[in-house]
Amino acid sequence: MSFRLGPDVHLDRPAYVDPTARIYGRVSAGEGSSFWPYSVIRAEGAAVRIGRCCNIQDGAVIHVGGGRGTTIGSYCSIAHRAVVHGAEIGDDCLIGIGAVVMDGAKVGRGCVVGAMALVPPGTEVPEGSVIMGVPGKVVSTRNNFLATRRNALVYHRNALAYAVGRHDAWRGEEFTRWREDVVGRLTAGEEVGL
């Protein structure tokens, strides 16, 4: 697999790095994370830190901003075309398709930022929130753990398949059984992860 990484990039056993991913500057990522087509991570002047088993999906952009770095917790999904700019994202979050999280924002653990939502600069989002709209507002508070962790684990499984040239990991009876097992274990309160 050939992909473009700058000299200060440290990825701990990534599950998959697409050949079109571009990662530059002081960027680190925990074990099992994945970087999908045309994702871009740039860290000039400050660092980007990404936790374990995260998925940085197609066209997502992660950048530093306002003199501060960006931190993304473990088991997070940064969805297609989402932007995280100089912000902090807690563990087990999902940043939806086309959503933007701006400089100095802090998104607590277990949050879901809805598609196309904008989390303005400096906003502090409480744990377990669902944020929607422009500007983003908390529309509900709930335990999002099952949905966010499941999504991260499904992406991890898919990333391992892509790494060996398989593009069918979300199909078939084996996947259905695997997903049902994971959901059952998470529902029972088991800490399922890497």
C-alpha positions, -999 to +999 in steps of 0.1 A: +000+000+000+014+034-009+002+065+007+015+100+015+027+107+050+049+135+063+080+127+084+064+136+117+034+113+113+031+084+137+003+059+131+001+029+155-007-001+134-035+015+113-063-008+101-062+009+067-047+040+050-061+047+015-035+056-011-052+090-016-051+100+021-028+129+029-014+132+064+012+159+072+028+175+103+028+163+139+000+138+136-004+107+157-031+081+157-038+051+180-040+015+170-065+004+145-076+037+131-084+041+094-080+069+069-103+067+039-102+081+003-092+117+000-091+124+037-067+152+047-050+158+080-026+187+084-008+198+115+013+229+110+025+246+142+004+224+166-004+187+168-033+165+158-039+135+181-063+108+171-073+079+195-077+042+188-101+027+163-112+059+148-123+062+112-115+094+092-139+089+063-138+100+026-130+137+021-129+145+058-105+173+068-088+176+101-066+207+108-052+227+136-066+262+142-062+294+161-028+283+175-043+251+190-041+215+180-069+191+174-077+161+196-100+133+186-108+106+212-109+068+207-137+050+188-148+081+169-162+084+134-154+115+114-179+111+085-176+119+048-166+156+042-167+165+079-143+191+091-127+192+126-106+224+129-086+232+161-112+214+183-115+186+208-137+156+203-143+131+232-143+093+230-171+075+212-184+104+191-198+106+156-193+137+136-219+135+108-216+139+071-205+174+061-205+186+098-180+213+109-165+216+144-146+249+147-117+263+166-117+259+204-150+238+204-151+209+229-174+180+221-179+157+251-178+120+251-206+100+234-219+129+213-235+128+178-231+159+156-257+156+129-251+159+092-243+194+080-243+208+116-219+236+126-204+236+160-193+273+164-159+283+178-155+279+215-187+259+220-187+234+248-210+204+241-220+183+271-214+145+271-242+125+254-256+153+233-271+152+199-263+184+180-281+196+149-284+228+128-265+259+118-254+270+143-255+237+161-278+233+191-282+204+215-316+189+205-314+160+229-293+142+255-291+105+255-267+075+258-252+073+223-226+047+232-242+017+214-246+036+181-212+054+181-192+024+193-210+000+169-202+024+140-165+026+149-162-012+151-181-017+118-156+007+102-127-011+118-139-044+104-143-028+069-109-012+071-092-046+078-110-060+047-099-030+025-063-035+037-063-069+020-082-058-011-117-070+000-145-045-005-174-068+007-170-067+045-205-053+050-223-081+031-234-116+038-244-138+067-210-137+084-212-099+087-248-101+099-238-126+126-208-105+136-229-073+139-256-090+159-229-104+183-213-070+187-246-052+193-257-079+218-224-076+237-226-038+237-263-039+248-253-062+277-229-035+288-197-053+277-168-030+267-163-042+232-132-028+215-097-035+202 
